[in-house]
């Protein structure tokens, strides 16, 4: 049976830019945008027992449900998009890993095609190039033999074949070429993140001053905070406008370190999943790019024992952050919705519930579990038991 997309939704409450509102009527237009938000609406029927939130945005994810961005498969991207919608995510950046150049190029082309044709799930915002421009000390799951200095000619090729879909590039700032390439990438409209690096505080600050936007999964893949050498973590926490990714799964970062990051960064703190293909799957052995990894008790590690992505979902990350920092659901949710929208330059259409914005929403039911996800006004996921 075909489920028609809604022209309006009347919900018990909604998280609006001004805060919580009760009995809210949301009216959608044919273009998949919010036409009107009516507060304290008096409908002919009672409101649905649901809470409307701006859809989550996962700005750094490699895979889920057995699929990976590096699979060079349209079905793989569709599987990831569908899985994300089940967890309240309305948009995502498909993130690569270090691999042979030909494999990275195939992934970039596949993301461009997926963006052009659209996916039945979360909206594909573009690609995020994580590797191969890293150094060995904090390589994580990136194969050392394939790491190398960023090259302008190679980036020119990848930007051209991505045809406008390459959104973000991560690199280690200690390479000689990195400092010159940061402003060059920015001039091409590409967000630059630093990480998987042995850079100290001063070099990290220099890269941020050159125009780098932020750090890749803070605390992981970088030098930590020390009172005589603050490291890249110190640069991230103390530099105004530095975007700070955080994997809030309870394994990558201690709750106290999450509290430190939030207190230092405020709205600069961005929840990401960094999930790989084992997310939503049983414990076992998997591949992350070219590297065999093992998932046991919700933790993914390489054969060397390094953490290798996660099996985190962003709805769970919100809950973990709320508990770690003793903040409300609404406060934690913004770190996965509005603040990523601002960081990714898409807050003009995503990240909040207001007239004129895209109708990409997460509907929460009992115990704040995801009941449905709307993307551009269309059902991307819906639990029929709740409607």
N, C-alpha and C positions, 0 to 999 in steps of 0.2 A: 504494500500500500504506500502510495506516495504521500509524504508529509509536506504539506504546504509551508512555505516560509511565512513567518508572521508579518502582518502589517503593523501590529502593535503588541505590546506586552504590558500587563498591569501586574506589578509585583509588590510584595509586602514592604520591601525597602530596597534602597539603592545607594551605592557610594558615589556621590556627586563631588565635583570640585570643592564645594562648600562643606562637605561632610555627609553624614548619614541623613537620608530623607525617608519618610514613611509613606506608603501607599503612592507609588510613583507609576505614572503612565508614560511609557516610551512609545513614540510614534515613529515609524520608519518610512522612508520613501523608496521609490522603485530603484534608485541608484545605490541602495545599500547603506544609506546614511541615516543618522538620527535627525528626524525632522522637528521633533518637539519633545521636551521633557516637562511633564506636568506634575508638580509636587502636590501632595495631599489630594490626589485625584479621587473623585467619588464615582466609581464605576457602577454599572448596573449589576455586576456580579462581584463577589469578593475577590481581592487580589490573589494571585498565585502565591503559595507559601514559599516563596523563593527570594533570594537576595541577588540583585544585579550588581556586578562588578565590571570594571573595564577589563577586557581580556588580557591575560598574561602575555608577555613577550619574552621568548627565550633567545637571547642574543648570542648564544654559544652552545651549540649541540651538534654532536657527531652522528648520532644514530639512536635507534630504539626499536623494540619489538622484532629483533633479529635483522634489521636493516641498517645500512651505513651509507653516509654520503659518498664514500669512496667506492661503492658498489657499481657505479656507472649504470644505474638502473632507474628508469622512471617509476617503476613499481616500488623500488626502495624508498624514494623520496615521498611517494604517496603513503606508504606505510608509516613513515616517520610523522608526516603531517596528520594522519588520522589518529595515531597514538597521542600526539601532543594535544589535539582537540579534546580527547577524553580526559585530559588533565587540566583543562581550562586555559590552554595556550592558544591564542588567536593568531600569532605571527612568530616567525623564527628565522635565524640566519643559519644556513646549512654550512657546517664547519668542516674543513678538510683536515688531514693530518700529513705529516712528512711522509713522502713516498717518492717513487720515480716520477720524473717530470711528466712523462706521458700519462701516468695515472692521475696526477693532479689536473692535468689539462682535460682529461675525459670527465672528471668530476665537475670542473668549472663549466664545461659545455652542457652537462646534464642539468646543472642548477639553472643555467640560463634558459634551457628548454622548459624546465618545470615552472619557472617564473612566467614565461610567455604563455604557456598553455593552462596554467592554474592547476591547483591540487584540491582534491575533495577533503579538506581538513584545514589545519592552520595555514595561514598565508605565508608563502615563501618570499622572504624579503630580499634574498640574494645570498652571496657566498662570503665566507669568512675564511681567509687563508691563514691557517695555523701551521706554520712550517713551510719550507725547510730552513728558514733563515734564523736558526737558533744555534746555541753553543752547547757543548757536551756536558758541562758541570751539572746543569739542571734540566737535562733533556727529557726527563720523565719517560713516557712511552714512545718518544720519537726516536727512530733508529739512528744511531750516531753516524753511521757510514754515509747517510744521505743528507746530513746537515751541512750547510755551507753559507758563505757570505751572500747577502742580497745583491742581485745583479740588475742593473737598470734595463739592459736589453731583454732579460727574461721577464721582468715585470711589465715591460712594454708589450711583450707578446701575450702575456696572460691577461692584461687589461683589455687588449684588442679582442681576444677570443671570448672573453666574458661579456663583451658588448653592453657595458653599463651595469652588469649584475654583480661585479666584484665590489663588495661594500667595505670590507675591513681586511687589513693585512697586519699580521703580528710579526715582530722581528726582535732580535737581540741587539741592543744599542752598542755593544762593544766592538762590533765589526767596523772597519774603517769606512765602509760605504754607507753605513746606516744613517749617520747624522745628515749627510747630504740628501739621502733618499727620503727622509721623513718629510721635509717641506715639499719635495717633488711629488710624493704621493698625495699629500694634502692638496696640492694645486690641481690634482686630477680628481678631486672630490672623494678621496678614499680615506676612511678612518684608519688611524695607525695606533696599534697597541704594542706595548713592549712586554717581554716575558721570556720564559725558558732561557734565562740569562744569568751570567755571573757578575753583572754590573753592580757596582756599589752605589751608594747614595748620590754622590756627586755626578756620576755619569748618567744615572737615571734621571736626576733633575735636569741635566743638560738636554737629554732626549725630550723630556716634557716641554722644556723651554723652546726647543726646536719645532714644536708643534705636535708631538705625539699626544694622543688623546687620553690614554690611560694605560692600565696594566692588566695583563691576562691573569685570571684567577688568582687574586691577591693571596699571598703567603705561600702559594704552591708554584714551583718552577722559578724560584728567585731566592736571593739572599734575604735572610730574615732580619728582624729588628734587634739590634744590639746597641747598648748605650754608648759605645764608642764608634760604632759603624752602623748607622741606621739602615743601610741597605736599600734595596728597591722598595721594600715594604715601607720603610720610613719616608721615602720620597712620595709614595702613593698616598700615605695617610696625611701628609702635611702640605701637599701641593694643591692649591686652589684650582678647581676645574678638572682635576685628574679623575677620570672615570675608573672606578674600582670594581672589577668583577669579583664575585664571591660564590663559592660552591658551598651552600649551607646544607650539607648532608649529615653533619655530625661526625664525619670521618676525616675529611680534608682539613677542616679548621675547628679548633677547640671553641666551645661556646664563649669563653672569656675573650678569645681573639676576635670573635664575631662582634662582641660588645664594644671592644676597642675600635674596630673598623667603623661601626655605625656611629659611635660618638665622634670620631675624628672626621668622617666623611659626610655624614648626613645624607643629603639627597644624591650625592655622588656614588653611593653604594648600589651596585646593580646585581641582582640575583641572576645567576645562570645555572643551568643544569650540568653542562659539560658531559652530558650523557652519551654513552656509546651503545652499540647494538644489544648489549645484554640487558638494557633497561626494559622492564616488563617481562623478562624471560627468567627461566629457572637457573639455578646455580649450575656452572659448568665452564667449559673452555670455549673461548671466542677469539676472534681476530679484531684488532684495532689497526686498520691499515694493513701493514705487512707484519705487525708484531702479534705473536700469540699472547693472550692474556687469560687470566683465570678469575672467575667471579665466585666468591664464597661469602655467604652471610652478608650479602649486600655490598661487598667491597671488591673492586676490580684491581688486580695487580699484574704487573709484568712478571716474567719468569725470574727477574732480578729482585723482585719485591717492591718495585716502585708503584705508587698509585697510577692507574691508567684510566683516566676519565671516571665516570660514575654511573650509577643506575638511578640517579635522582630524577624526580619530576618536580616541576616548578611549583605546583600546588603544595607539595610536601616541603619544599624549601621555604615557602612563606611561613608555614607552621613552625618549622625548626627555628627560623629567625625570630619569630614572635616569642617563642618560649625562651630562646637564648638571651634575648635582649629585654624581656619582660615588657613587650609593647603589644598593642592591640592588633587584631587581624587587619584592620583598615590601614594602620601605619606600616605593617609589614608588607601588605599587598602592593603598596605604591612602589616598593623596591623591585617588584617584578612587573610593573605595568607602566605607570606614568614616568618614573625616572629612566627606565630603559628607552621609552619612546623619545624622551628628550635627548638622551645620549646618542641615539641612532638617527636623530634628525627627522623623526616622523611624528612628533607630538602635535603637528597641525591636523593629523587625522586619526591618531591612535593614542591610547593611554588614559583617556578619561571619558566619562559619560556626559556629553553635552551636545546641544543642537549644532549640526554642521559636521560633527565628527562621524567617522565610519562606525557603523553598527556592529562592532566586534566586542562581544560581551561574554562574560562567564556568569552563569547562573548557579548559585549555591543552594543546596537543600539542607536537610537535617545534618547537624554536626558540621556544617559548612563544607560538606562534600560536593564535588562538582556534579551538578545535575544536567547541565547542557552548556554548549558553547556555540555562540553565533559568530560567524565571520562574514563581514560585509552584508549583514542582514539575513544571511542564510544559515540554516542549521548545519553546523559542522559535526556536532555530536549532541545526542539527546537521549536521556533516560526516560523511556516512555512511561515508566511506573509513576513518574512525578507530574504527568500532564493529563 
